[in-house]
């Protein structure tokens, strides 16, 4: 039989993946499931793009790397826009099926943790939420010890002739990047002399800002849906999310704003 649209995209299988747990079931549980499944699909594409971005930087292929990052930025805008849809779910509607979730929570999204680890927001403590030796935990542990996007970026500009200290190139990659005056000096040189690398730096700022924008919309969505109640996964809910909001991924790129 010839290949069809439905077969290529496995539409029949895809449409069977929405399985509400509530009785009847509750009308809005379908929205809740579909929205989060779509998020996971977009997370998968972001991971795909960031992997190619890092590979392109390793090869000094800036045009391709910037194309990857541009696509990620557009996806983040879609993720933010989706909040308008999930916010049509009222607190009463969510409460009608929330207990069915037991301890299941977006806090457990392994793909979002992967994105955080790739971008350099690294915290080994989150690994406790995944069972030892399971595929997901092994993947996260592997990412934890690989160079982050920031580390690959520093190696790229070092190869381009900008002197990045060995202490930065060989830093402990299991920790988030910290402010570095020597790195900032080289970034200032780039902004003064390298239009293409400057554009890449600005895209990275866009990425950092875009993720913060999504975090903020996510916080407000949670706050209007469950208030300050504990998160279903056992986190402190909104209080925990606020702590993650204003921590920059690339602090040196923000710090040089005061020096340009």
C-alpha positions as CSV (number, residue, x, y, z in Angstrom):
1,X,0.0,0.0,0.0
2,X,1.2,3.5,-0.8
3,X,2.4,5.8,2.0
4,X,-0.3,8.1,3.3
5,X,-0.3,11.2,5.4
6,X,-1.9,9.3,8.3
7,X,0.7,6.5,8.1
8,X,3.7,8.7,7.8
9,X,2.7,10.7,10.9
10,X,1.1,7.7,12.7
11,X,-2.0,9.7,13.2
12,X,-4.1,6.8,14.5
13,X,-1.5,5.9,17.1
14,X,-1.1,9.6,18.1
15,X,-4.8,10.2,18.7
16,X,-5.0,7.2,21.0
17,X,-2.5,8.7,23.4
18,X,-5.0,10.9,25.2
19,X,-6.4,8.8,28.0
20,X,-8.3,10.8,30.7
21,X,-8.3,9.2,34.2
22,X,-11.3,11.0,35.6
23,X,-14.8,9.6,35.6
24,X,-17.2,10.4,32.7
25,X,-14.4,11.9,32.0
26,X,-14.1,15.5,33.1
27,X,-14.4,17.7,30.0
28,X,-11.2,19.8,30.7
29,X,-8.9,16.9,31.3
30,X,-8.6,16.3,27.6
31,X,-7.2,19.9,27.2
32,X,-4.8,19.3,30.1
33,X,-3.4,16.2,28.5
34,X,-3.1,17.5,25.0
35,X,-1.4,20.7,26.0
36,X,1.2,18.9,28.0
37,X,1.8,16.3,25.3
38,X,2.3,19.1,22.8
39,X,4.8,20.8,25.2
40,X,6.8,17.5,25.3
41,X,6.8,17.3,21.5
42,X,8.2,20.9,21.3
43,X,10.7,20.0,24.0
44,X,11.9,17.2,21.8
45,X,12.4,19.5,18.9
46,X,14.3,22.1,21.1
47,X,16.7,19.3,22.2
48,X,17.1,18.3,18.6
49,X,17.9,21.9,17.5
50,X,20.3,22.5,20.5
51,X,22.3,19.4,19.7
52,X,22.8,20.6,16.1
53,X,23.6,24.1,17.4
54,X,26.4,22.7,19.6
55,X,27.7,20.5,16.8
56,X,27.7,23.5,14.4
57,X,29.6,25.7,16.9
58,X,32.2,22.9,17.3
59,X,32.7,23.1,13.6
60,X,32.8,26.9,13.6
61,X,29.7,26.9,11.4
62,X,28.0,30.0,12.7
63,X,25.3,30.4,10.0
64,X,23.9,27.0,10.7
65,X,24.2,27.4,14.5
66,X,22.3,30.7,14.3
67,X,19.6,29.1,12.2
68,X,19.2,26.4,14.9
69,X,18.9,29.1,17.6
70,X,16.5,31.2,15.6
71,X,14.2,28.1,15.3
72,X,14.4,27.5,19.1
73,X,13.4,31.1,19.7
74,X,10.3,30.8,17.6
75,X,9.4,27.6,19.4
76,X,9.7,29.4,22.7
77,X,7.2,32.0,21.5
78,X,4.8,29.2,20.6
79,X,5.2,27.7,24.1
80,X,4.4,31.0,25.7
81,X,1.4,31.5,23.4
82,X,0.1,28.0,24.5
83,X,-0.3,29.4,28.0
84,X,-3.3,31.4,26.7
85,X,-5.0,28.1,26.0
86,X,-4.2,26.2,29.2
87,X,-5.3,29.3,31.2
88,X,-8.9,28.7,30.0
89,X,-8.8,25.9,32.5
90,X,-10.5,27.2,35.6
91,X,-9.4,26.3,39.2
92,X,-12.7,24.4,39.7
93,X,-12.2,22.5,36.5
94,X,-8.7,21.5,37.4
95,X,-9.6,20.5,40.9
96,X,-12.2,18.1,39.4
97,X,-9.5,15.8,38.1
98,X,-6.3,16.9,39.9
99,X,-6.4,14.2,42.5
100,X,-6.2,11.6,39.7
101,X,-2.7,12.8,38.9
102,X,-1.5,11.5,42.2
103,X,2.2,12.6,42.3
104,X,2.6,13.1,38.6
105,X,3.8,16.6,37.8
106,X,5.4,18.7,35.1
107,X,8.2,19.0,37.6
108,X,9.1,15.4,36.5
109,X,9.5,16.3,32.8
110,X,12.8,14.7,31.9
111,X,13.0,16.5,28.6
112,X,12.7,19.9,30.3
113,X,15.5,18.8,32.6
114,X,17.5,17.9,29.5
115,X,17.0,21.4,28.1
116,X,18.1,23.0,31.4
117,X,21.2,20.8,31.5
118,X,22.1,21.5,27.9
119,X,21.7,25.3,28.5
120,X,23.8,25.1,31.6
121,X,21.3,25.3,34.4
122,X,22.6,22.3,36.3
123,X,21.6,20.9,39.6
124,X,22.5,17.3,40.4
125,X,19.8,17.3,43.1
126,X,17.0,16.9,40.5
127,X,18.3,13.4,39.7
128,X,16.7,12.1,42.9
129,X,13.3,12.3,41.1
130,X,14.4,9.6,38.7
131,X,15.1,6.0,39.6
132,X,18.7,4.8,39.5
133,X,19.7,3.0,36.3
134,X,16.6,3.9,34.4
135,X,17.2,5.3,30.9
136,X,16.0,8.8,31.8
137,X,18.3,9.2,34.7
138,X,21.3,7.8,32.8
139,X,20.7,10.3,30.0
140,X,20.5,13.2,32.5
141,X,23.6,12.0,34.3
142,X,25.5,11.9,31.0
143,X,24.3,15.4,30.1
144,X,25.4,16.7,33.5
145,X,29.0,15.8,32.7
146,X,29.0,17.1,29.2
147,X,30.0,20.7,28.2
148,X,26.9,22.9,28.3
149,X,25.9,25.3,25.5
150,X,27.9,28.0,27.2
151,X,31.0,25.9,27.3
152,X,30.8,25.1,23.7
153,X,30.3,28.8,22.9
154,X,33.4,29.7,24.9
155,X,35.5,27.1,23.0
156,X,34.1,28.5,19.7
157,X,35.2,32.1,20.4
158,X,38.5,30.8,21.8
159,X,39.2,29.0,18.5
160,X,38.2,32.2,16.7
161,X,41.1,34.0,18.4
162,X,39.7,35.3,21.7
163,X,41.7,34.4,24.8
164,X,39.5,32.5,27.2
165,X,41.3,31.5,30.4
166,X,42.0,27.8,30.8
167,X,40.1,28.0,34.1
168,X,37.0,28.7,32.1
169,X,37.6,26.2,29.3
170,X,38.3,23.5,31.9
171,X,35.8,24.4,34.5
172,X,33.5,22.0,36.4
173,X,30.7,21.6,33.9
174,X,28.4,20.0,36.5
175,X,27.9,23.6,37.9
176,X,26.2,26.6,36.3
177,X,28.5,29.2,34.6
178,X,29.7,32.0,37.0
179,X,30.6,35.6,36.2
180,X,34.1,36.0,34.8
181,X,35.9,39.3,34.2
182,X,38.3,37.8,31.7
183,X,35.5,36.4,29.7
184,X,33.6,39.7,29.8
185,X,36.7,41.5,28.4
186,X,36.7,39.1,25.4
187,X,33.0,39.5,24.9
188,X,33.5,43.3,24.8
189,X,36.1,42.9,22.1
190,X,33.7,40.7,20.1
191,X,30.9,43.4,20.4
192,X,33.4,46.0,19.1
193,X,34.9,44.0,16.3
194,X,32.9,40.9,15.2
195,X,29.4,41.6,13.8
196,X,28.5,37.9,13.2
197,X,29.7,36.7,16.6
198,X,27.9,39.7,18.2
199,X,24.7,38.6,16.5
200,X,25.2,35.1,17.9
201,X,25.6,36.7,21.4
202,X,22.4,38.6,21.0
203,X,20.6,35.5,19.9
204,X,21.8,33.8,23.1
205,X,20.5,36.7,25.1
206,X,17.1,36.3,23.3
207,X,17.2,32.6,24.2
208,X,17.8,33.4,27.9
209,X,15.1,36.0,27.9
210,X,12.7,33.7,26.0
211,X,13.1,31.0,28.6
212,X,12.6,33.4,31.4
213,X,9.4,34.7,29.7
214,X,8.1,31.1,29.4
215,X,8.9,30.5,33.1
216,X,7.0,33.7,34.1
217,X,3.9,32.7,32.1
218,X,4.1,29.2,33.5
219,X,4.3,30.6,37.1
220,X,1.3,32.8,36.5
221,X,-0.7,30.0,35.0
222,X,0.1,27.7,38.0
223,X,-0.7,30.6,40.4
224,X,-4.1,31.3,38.8
225,X,-5.0,27.6,38.7
226,X,-3.9,26.3,42.1
227,X,-2.8,29.4,44.0
228,X,0.0,28.8,46.5
229,X,-0.9,25.1,47.1
230,X,1.8,22.5,47.0
231,X,2.6,21.2,43.6
232,X,1.2,17.7,42.7
233,X,4.8,16.4,42.4
234,X,5.6,17.4,46.0
235,X,7.3,20.7,45.2
236,X,6.4,23.9,46.9
237,X,4.5,24.9,43.8
238,X,4.6,28.6,42.9
239,X,7.2,29.4,45.6
240,X,9.6,26.9,43.9
241,X,8.9,28.3,40.4
242,X,9.6,31.9,41.5
243,X,13.1,30.8,42.6
244,X,13.9,29.6,39.1
245,X,12.7,32.7,37.4
246,X,15.5,35.3,37.4
247,X,18.6,33.2,37.3
248,X,20.3,34.0,34.0
249,X,21.7,31.2,31.8
250,X,24.6,33.3,30.5
251,X,25.5,35.8,33.3
252,X,28.5,37.3,31.4
253,X,26.4,38.3,28.4
254,X,24.1,40.2,30.8
255,X,27.0,41.7,32.8
256,X,28.6,43.4,29.8
257,X,25.5,45.5,29.2
258,X,26.9,47.8,31.9
259,X,30.2,48.2,30.0
260,X,29.2,48.6,26.3
